[in-house]
Amino acid sequence: MRTIQNKFKDMVAQVPANVKDEVNLSFAIADRLYALMKERGLSKKEFADAIGKRPSEVTKWLSGQHNFTIRTLSMLSVFFGKSLIVVK
């Protein structure tokens, strides 16, 4: 008898590697952004106010499901004085 866990593992195994990489990168960016906010002691609202965005947009960024533009990544890196991503 197949369990839901086995079905889930089967579905995940069928996801192409490039899609897995994209998802992992999206969550890594969200995690980095969250860490930089916490490092500065900023709440979502404080951060949003500081960069002229709505708190709901910051929430979307932190969900790991936002498709960042290079312009936004650059603006965030300048704001924090640290890179959000490193290109190798």
Secondary structure by P-SEA (a helix, b strand, c coil): cccaaaaaaaaaaaccaaaaaaaaaaaaaaaaaaaaaaaacccaaaaaaaacccaaaaaaaacccccccaaaaaaaaaaacccccccc
